[in-house]
Amino acid sequence: MSYDPYNPRRPWDDYRSILPAKSTISSSMYPLHRSSPSVKRSIRTSLSSMPDSLDRVDLSQMSTLNTELLGLRAKEKEQLVDLNDRFATYIEKVHYLEQQNKVLLVELEALRQRQNDPSRLHHIYEQEVRSLRALLDTETNEKMRMEAERDHLRDVYGQMKDKYEEEVRLRMDAEDTLHKIREEADKAVLANSDIDGSISSLVNEISFLRKVFSEENNELSSQIQAASITVDKEVAKPDLSLALKEIRSQYEKLANKNMQAAEDWYRAKFATVAEMTSKNNEAVRSIREETTEYRRLLQSRSSEIEALKTVIQSLNKQLEDLEERQSREVEKYQPVLMSQKMPR
């Protein structure tokens, strides 16, 4: 019997209509067909002996036979219940398969219509390809912009690095110059201390010379006075007194000349020492001013170097972020590029 999926009448409807009658028939005939061999022999024996000895039927055997028949009937009912459950399961499966069949028929019809009208699918495909190409162009432009920005940041980084190295070199030169100036300042301080010592020794020497000159002058004066007294006591001639006066005047002139020479030498030495001290003080003051200026310049360079370090770190961070974002974008659109390169 063929099955028509569009026929509302199902094949098992006929089976349901005849199911009670079949069950009744099978229930009434079941003991004759499905009973055990011993029961069948007992029934045949009892049936063969019924015409002759109905009155001699053993009531106990009939009771046993009835019990067996009742047990068989109960088993038959259980089997029928099991068969009904299985049949209901089959019916549910058939319903499910019918629904699946309808779904498949709808899909088949849709596929047929799609095959009959391929232009719409081609239009969808072309539209998707155009969208992907536009997206690819956008990402390519973005990549070019990011590469240009990366190159610009690299150039800025190179310039900052060169400037940083130049500032470091200038700082090292300034430190070397400051070190030399400190050495010169130390030398100037030592020279100043030496000049102070020389001045002190010259002052002491001048004092000593003055003392010696004063003693010599006093000694000469005493000798002249002694000679004058001696000459006065003697009966001296007028020419000897005149000679002593001349000698005394000559000694006084010589003493004044020596005193003047000593004072001139002292003044010259003191002026020279004072000039050297002034020059050394001027050099020390100039060195101190240069040291202060170099310290200020060194602090300014240090501040600029720290600022450049901060800028370089910021540029490195921006460059790393840019390269990382670019690599992510490339990895993201790599499958799209590969699919575009694949032959259709």
Phi, psi and omega in degrees: 000126183279154182249124179256115183292340180267358178276123181292341180275127183261155185293334181277355175295320176297324181293323179293325182291330181258001183296316180297319181296318180295320180296321180293319181293316180294328179291322182282330183263350186299320181296334182281334185257329188245015177283162181289160180299324180293321179294319179298319179295320180295320180293316180296322179294316181293323179290324179289332182264357183294319182295333185266322189224062177292330183281348182258019178293132180280123181296328179292321178294321177296321178296319177295318180296318178297321178297316178296320179296320178295321177295318177297321178298320179295317177297321179296320178297318178299317179295321178295320177298317178297317179296320178298319178297316179296321180294322177296321177298317178299320179297317178298318178298321179295318176301315180298317179295325176297316179297317178297322179297319178297317179299316179296323178296320178296317179295321179298319179295320178295320178296321178297316179296322179293321177292327179287338181232075183282349184295324180295316177298319178296321178297317178298317180297315179296321178296318178295320179296317179297320179297316179294322178294320177297318177297320178296318178297318179299314180293327177295316177297319178297320177297317179297320179296317179294323177294320177297318178296322178296317178297320178297316179296324177295319177297315178298319178297318178297318178296316179296322179295316178297317179296321178297315179296322177296318178295322177296318179296316178298322178295318178296319177297318179296320178295319177296316179298319178297321178295317178296318180296321177297319177297316178296322178296318177298318178297318179297320178296318178296317178297321178297318177295322176296318178296319177300319177295320178296317178299316180298317179293322177295318178299317178296319180296318178297318178299319179295317179296319176300317180297315179297316179298319179295318179295316178298320178297316178297318180296315178297320179297317179296319178296318180296317179297319180296317179295323180294320179295317181297319180292325180293322181292322178285164176273087187265160178273158179295334181291326180292320178297321178294320179296320179295321178298319179295318178298318180297317180295322178296316178297322178294318177297316179297320179294318178296321179296317178296320178296317180295320179295319179295318179294320178297318179297319179297315180297318180297314178299316181295320178296318179297314180295319179296319178296316178297321179295318179297317178297317179294320177296319177296319178295318179296317178296319178296319179296320178296317178297317178296321178297317178298317179296318179293323176296316178298317178296321179294319176297319178297316179296322178297318178296317178296322179295318178296319178296319178294322176299317179297317179296319180295318177298318178296318179294321177297320179295316178297321180294318178296317178298320181295316179294320179295317179295322179294318178295323177295317179296320179295316177295327182292318185260010176296317177299323179295319178296319179295320179293327177288329180281338181292141178291144181283000000 
